[in-house]
């Protein structure tokens, strides 16, 4: 059990920092103001729980753990939503470029 503590800590820290950086990038890419509010609230909730989790093990408690993963799920949802949006907009720009060049 002692060997998994360091590996678990590294995986946890990596997951948290990736989600925090992703949330910041997502907030700036977002075009809808309502979605920005949800992303910011979710990111701040995630950061607060992360900070408290560094002090004490709160993930395994029934009152805090679900909110940690719920906030992470919200961030992943909006990341996939705006990733598809950016791919569709770049595809539209490419197709518009081709049609305007033919005219």
C-alpha positions as CSV (number, residue, x, y, z in Angstrom):
1,X,0.0,0.0,0.0
2,X,2.9,2.4,0.6
3,X,4.0,2.2,-3.0
4,X,0.7,3.5,-4.4
5,X,0.7,6.7,-2.3
6,X,3.3,8.5,-4.4
7,X,1.9,7.3,-7.7
8,X,-1.6,8.2,-6.7
9,X,-0.5,11.6,-5.6
10,X,1.2,12.2,-8.9
11,X,-1.8,11.1,-10.9
12,X,-4.2,13.2,-8.7
13,X,-2.0,16.4,-9.0
14,X,-1.7,15.8,-12.8
15,X,-5.4,15.4,-13.2
16,X,-6.2,18.5,-11.2
17,X,-3.7,20.7,-13.0
18,X,-4.8,19.6,-16.4
19,X,-8.4,20.3,-15.5
20,X,-7.6,23.7,-14.1
21,X,-5.6,24.7,-17.2
22,X,-8.3,23.3,-19.4
23,X,-10.9,25.3,-17.5
24,X,-9.0,28.5,-18.0
25,X,-8.6,27.9,-21.7
26,X,-12.2,26.9,-22.0
27,X,-13.4,30.1,-20.3
28,X,-11.5,32.2,-22.8
29,X,-12.7,30.2,-25.8
30,X,-16.3,30.3,-24.7
31,X,-18.6,32.7,-26.6
32,X,-21.8,32.3,-24.6
33,X,-21.9,34.4,-21.4
34,X,-24.1,31.9,-19.6
35,X,-21.7,29.1,-20.3
36,X,-18.8,31.2,-19.1
37,X,-20.6,31.6,-15.7
38,X,-21.1,27.9,-15.4
39,X,-17.5,27.2,-16.4
40,X,-16.2,29.7,-13.9
41,X,-18.4,28.4,-11.1
42,X,-17.4,24.9,-11.8
43,X,-13.7,25.7,-12.0
44,X,-13.8,27.7,-8.7
45,X,-15.7,24.9,-6.9
46,X,-13.1,22.5,-8.3
47,X,-10.2,24.7,-7.1
48,X,-11.7,25.1,-3.6
49,X,-12.2,21.4,-3.1
50,X,-8.7,20.8,-4.5
51,X,-7.2,23.2,-2.0
52,X,-9.1,21.6,0.9
53,X,-8.1,18.2,-0.4
54,X,-4.4,19.0,-0.2
55,X,-4.9,19.7,3.5
56,X,-7.2,16.8,4.3
57,X,-8.5,13.8,2.5
58,X,-12.0,14.9,1.6
59,X,-12.5,12.9,-1.6
60,X,-13.7,9.9,0.2
61,X,-16.3,11.7,2.3
62,X,-19.9,11.6,1.1
63,X,-20.4,15.3,1.3
64,X,-17.4,16.6,-0.7
65,X,-16.3,13.8,-3.1
66,X,-19.3,13.9,-5.5
67,X,-19.0,17.6,-6.0
68,X,-15.4,17.3,-6.9
69,X,-16.1,14.8,-9.6
70,X,-19.3,16.6,-10.6
71,X,-17.3,19.8,-11.2
72,X,-14.7,17.9,-13.2
73,X,-17.5,16.3,-15.3
74,X,-19.0,19.8,-16.0
75,X,-15.6,21.0,-17.2
76,X,-15.1,17.9,-19.4
77,X,-18.6,18.4,-20.9
78,X,-18.0,22.0,-21.9
79,X,-14.6,21.1,-23.2
80,X,-16.1,18.6,-25.5
81,X,-18.9,21.0,-26.5
82,X,-16.6,23.8,-27.5
83,X,-14.0,21.4,-29.1
84,X,-16.8,20.3,-31.5
85,X,-17.8,23.9,-31.9
86,X,-14.3,25.0,-32.9
87,X,-13.9,22.1,-35.3
88,X,-17.2,22.9,-37.0
89,X,-16.4,26.6,-37.3
90,X,-13.0,25.9,-38.8
91,X,-14.7,23.4,-41.3
92,X,-17.2,26.1,-42.2
93,X,-14.5,28.6,-42.7
94,X,-12.7,26.2,-45.0
95,X,-15.8,25.4,-47.0
96,X,-16.7,29.1,-47.3
97,X,-13.2,29.8,-48.5
98,X,-13.6,27.3,-51.3
99,X,-17.0,28.6,-52.4
100,X,-15.9,32.3,-52.4
101,X,-12.8,31.4,-54.4
102,X,-14.9,29.8,-57.1
103,X,-17.1,32.9,-57.6
